[in-house]
């Protein structure tokens, strides 16, 4: 009975971001990847103390999956997401106010 239950459950995994060594960006940034058996959904979360125009680029294996420019309101959490065929690892580069940071999933 337990084997049938496990076999019928969808295979999913949520992968947290690697910790960034240092973040000079004027915003808090996070990355999360949610996998099913066939797709990966990548979400980049943004939170800025002051309103900012933020450029977000999501890549996997050197291929750009998403490039977006977002206007993030002060003290309002915002997210950018993309769903693609399953990928093993993704990175997001976020730029604002002349500073940038890159976060990757393990």
C-alpha positions as CSV (number, residue, x, y, z in Angstrom):
1,X,0.0,0.0,0.0
2,X,2.8,2.5,0.9
3,X,4.6,1.6,-2.4
4,X,1.5,2.4,-4.5
5,X,1.1,5.7,-2.6
6,X,4.7,6.7,-3.3
7,X,4.4,5.6,-6.9
8,X,1.4,7.7,-7.5
9,X,2.8,10.9,-5.8
10,X,4.3,13.4,-8.2
11,X,8.0,13.8,-8.0
12,X,8.8,17.4,-6.9
13,X,11.7,19.1,-5.2
14,X,12.3,22.6,-4.0
15,X,15.9,23.7,-4.1
16,X,16.9,26.8,-2.1
17,X,19.6,29.2,-3.3
18,X,23.2,29.1,-2.5
19,X,24.2,31.8,-0.1
20,X,25.7,34.8,-1.7
21,X,29.1,35.7,-0.3
22,X,28.4,39.4,-0.3
23,X,25.5,41.4,-1.6
24,X,26.1,45.1,-2.5
25,X,22.7,45.4,-4.1
26,X,20.3,47.8,-2.4
27,X,17.7,45.1,-2.4
28,X,17.3,41.7,-0.8
29,X,17.3,38.9,-3.4
30,X,16.4,35.2,-3.3
31,X,16.2,32.4,-5.8
32,X,14.1,29.2,-5.6
33,X,13.8,26.4,-8.1
34,X,10.8,24.0,-8.0
35,X,11.1,20.8,-10.1
36,X,8.6,18.4,-11.4
37,X,9.5,15.4,-13.5
38,X,9.5,17.5,-16.7
39,X,9.7,21.2,-15.7
40,X,11.6,23.6,-13.5
41,X,10.0,26.8,-12.2
42,X,12.5,29.4,-11.1
43,X,11.4,32.3,-9.0
44,X,13.6,35.3,-8.1
45,X,12.2,37.3,-5.1
46,X,13.0,41.0,-4.7
47,X,12.6,43.4,-1.8
48,X,14.0,46.9,-1.7
49,X,13.8,49.5,1.0
50,X,13.5,52.2,-1.6
51,X,11.9,52.1,-5.1
52,X,14.3,50.6,-7.6
53,X,14.5,49.7,-11.3
54,X,15.9,46.2,-11.2
55,X,17.3,44.0,-14.1
56,X,16.9,40.3,-13.6
57,X,18.5,37.7,-15.9
58,X,17.9,33.9,-15.3
59,X,20.3,31.5,-16.9
60,X,20.9,27.7,-17.1
61,X,24.0,26.2,-18.5
62,X,24.9,29.4,-20.2
63,X,21.5,29.8,-21.9
64,X,19.4,32.8,-21.0
65,X,15.9,31.7,-19.8
66,X,14.5,35.2,-18.9
67,X,15.6,38.8,-19.0
68,X,13.3,41.3,-17.4
69,X,13.4,44.9,-16.1
70,X,11.2,45.4,-13.0
71,X,10.2,48.5,-11.1
72,X,10.2,47.3,-7.5
73,X,8.2,49.5,-5.2
74,X,9.6,50.5,-1.8
75,X,9.0,47.9,0.9
76,X,6.9,45.6,-1.3
77,X,8.0,42.1,-2.1
78,X,8.0,41.3,-5.8
79,X,8.8,38.1,-7.7
80,X,9.8,37.2,-11.3
81,X,9.2,33.6,-12.4
82,X,9.8,31.4,-15.4
83,X,8.8,27.8,-16.1
84,X,11.1,25.8,-18.5
85,X,11.8,22.2,-19.4
86,X,13.6,20.7,-16.4
87,X,17.2,22.0,-15.8
88,X,19.7,20.8,-13.2
89,X,20.9,24.2,-12.0
90,X,19.9,27.9,-12.6
91,X,21.5,31.2,-11.8
92,X,20.0,34.7,-11.5
93,X,21.9,37.9,-11.9
94,X,20.2,41.0,-10.4
95,X,21.4,44.5,-11.1
96,X,20.2,47.8,-9.5
97,X,21.8,51.2,-8.8
98,X,25.1,50.1,-10.4
99,X,25.5,47.1,-8.2
100,X,24.9,43.4,-9.1
101,X,24.8,40.0,-7.5
102,X,24.5,36.5,-8.8
103,X,22.7,33.7,-7.0
104,X,22.6,30.0,-8.1
105,X,20.8,27.0,-7.0
106,X,23.0,24.1,-5.9
